[in-house]
Structure formats: structure tokens, C-alpha cells
Amino acid sequence: MTFQSTLKTLSVTSLIALGGFAFAPAAMAGDCPAGKAGASPLAVATMPKDVTDNVIGSIDLGQGYNIAGKTMRLRKLVLQPGGIVPNHSHNERPANIYVVDGQVTEYRSTCSVPIEHKTGDVAVESGNLSHWWRNNSNKPVTLISADIVPTPMMNEGGM
């Protein structure tokens, strides 16, 4: 094998190996830390405080999608410093929350320690989960929430 063919083989092999990293699954940022899964011993906040919650888009999934009684919605939430999204459940309402700007602390029923979420993180919320969020920083936090909600809950407000 010539030097040039060896170099070419190494280059292709390196590209393939490095390319594999692009497809490796990343750990979800902001998940419960390893070894900390379990019931939360922390107090639960039950009232909203210094938070705005605006629906910025919605689709009735019964109209053309044959998922009667469900609505897909997109919301923008802004938590001021010290702001609270009160405790709520995701038994009937799976959601993904994207942290647009800032840092926020999540208190999950399934994690024994608080979870920090920073700009760019996504929190996946589904199943037997209840939780609440607090902005422990000194600047506002902006979140985008995408969820599928029972249509009757659309008018209830709340988180």
C-alpha cells in the first residue's frame, strides 16, 4: 500500500468515525441527574407568581386529524425573577418546553433534587409527572411550551 492510499484510507476512516458523533444521541439537557430519580422531598408551589402565559397558536386536532377533544397549542411564558409556574400534572397533557432565554429551576415529582434548565434546553414532560418551576435568577426567563391539551382545558387558563 502506498503512502497516498494509506493516507486516503485513514482520512475516510476518520471522517466516518467523526461523523458518527453527529448521530450519537445527546443526553437531554436538564434531565434528572443520574442516581437522583425518585420522589421529590421539596415543598410544592401551588400558586402562580410573576408569570405571563400567552397562547400564540393552536390547532384543534379533531378538525381534519381525527383526534377529537384534543388541541395542539404553542404558548410563550415569561417568568420574572422570583416568578413561579405552579405545580401541575402532565397525565393528560404531554409537552415540550424550550428555554428561549435565561435559566429556570424545575422541581419534579420524579427527581429528588431541583433541575436547572438554561438557554437552549428542552424539558420533556409526559406521563406520571407533576412539577413546578421557579426563576431563581435575577433576570426574566422566556419559555416556549408546545403541548397537546384536552380541548376543554384550553379555557381553564393555568399552566
Beta strands, then each sheet from edge to edge (+ up, - down):
strand 1: 49-60
strand 2: 70-89
strand 3: 95-101
strand 4: 103-108
strand 5: 115-118
strand 6: 122-125
strand 7: 130-134
strand 8: 141-150
sheet 1: 1+ 2- 7+ 4- 5+
sheet 2: 1+ 2- 8+ 3- 6+
end
